[in-house]
Amino acid sequence: MGTHDAESRALFESAGAALYEEILTSGGIVDGDPRVQEGGELHAAFAQLRELGLVRLDPANDTWVAEDPGLVQTRVVAPLSQEGAHLLQESAHWAQAFGTLSQTWRRAPRSTEQGPFRYLHGPAIGDFIISLVEEAEDELLTAQPQSGHDGFSEDATQTERRLLERGVRVLTLYQHSARRSTATRGYVATLSPLGAEVRTQDEFFNRMIVVDRRVAIIPSPDDLATALAIQEPTIVAYLADVFMRSWERARPFTSQEASVVKHIADEQRAMTMRMLIEGHSDPVSAKRLGVSPRTYAGYIADLKDEFDSETRFQLGYSLGQLGLRGDGTDPAED
């Protein structure tokens, strides 16, 4: 065990400090005290205090007495601080070296057996996304359904901050339900002043990230712990076009205009009606809207009041009798 490693510090905190306090307050302990001898209960702690120089033998009284810890601290902590600074510097150099290799690897033609598609699993998904996003030069497109920004770490937010500061365009698309998320509102308030653009829409969509229109990442439909990284230009261009079409019809997150707020409420109402007309179950409908089952039940209750229906069946029948379409409008209005 090293003198200054984590295990040694744990010993010092649990036993060494208490023994030091005893030696200090009692005026010392006699050399040969059985507790600090080989095999004694305090032998390891005492040996550590001796090694650190926190106790010394007073030959006049044949007693171990305490030394000033301030003098010892400088000798112990200063080298650790220097070592820490050195390790941080080396870490930065290694990160830069690996970053260069990663850029070379990602930009190389995919003539290897891996090809333009790569499956990612478990923790490798997050590692891949972080390294990929850090390399963005022009644009980052992100679709985040349902949970808003609740699942994102501070590191991810700082990464986007760095992108914005170097001029990368960052577009993020949520569902309308994300507007109720405290974490999402905090994210928007933090990054919007730096140029991040955030919008919401009513439609359910799947998670997607597109970096510089050259790499896209989408989740597996069957396994949330699996994702697919795509570098085939035609498919990436198609996915980016799908994102931008949704973006164009989405509502700005920061807008507080009455018309925008009304449009959002109307869109959520219309989608709730469409879920009823199409006969989806409550869990499926709530997921499509990006809300909790309880919130979705509230939407249904509001529609029951609006159409004077006591049961869900009566509500569905009323909507059908009125000839409403899946978007909540009357075909006669066309």
Secondary structure as UniProt FT lines:
FT   TURN            3..4
FT   HELIX           6..11
FT   HELIX           12..16
FT   HELIX           17..26
FT   STRAND          29..30
FT   TURN            31..32
FT   HELIX           34..36
FT   TURN            38..39
FT   TURN            41..42
FT   HELIX           43..52
FT   STRAND          55..58
FT   TURN            59..62
FT   STRAND          63..66
FT   HELIX           69..107
FT   TURN            113..116
FT   STRAND          117..121
FT   HELIX           123..134
FT   STRAND          139..143
FT   TURN            148..151
FT   HELIX           154..165
FT   TURN            166..167
FT   STRAND          169..175
FT   HELIX           176..180
FT   HELIX           182..191
FT   HELIX           192..194
FT   STRAND          197..201
FT   STRAND          208..211
FT   TURN            212..214
FT   STRAND          215..219
FT   TURN            224..225
FT   STRAND          226..230
FT   HELIX           233..249
FT   STRAND          251..252
FT   TURN            253..254
FT   HELIX           258..278
FT   HELIX           282..289
FT   HELIX           293..306
FT   TURN            307..308
FT   HELIX           312..321
FT   TURN            322..323
FT   TURN            326..327
FT   HELIX           331..333
//
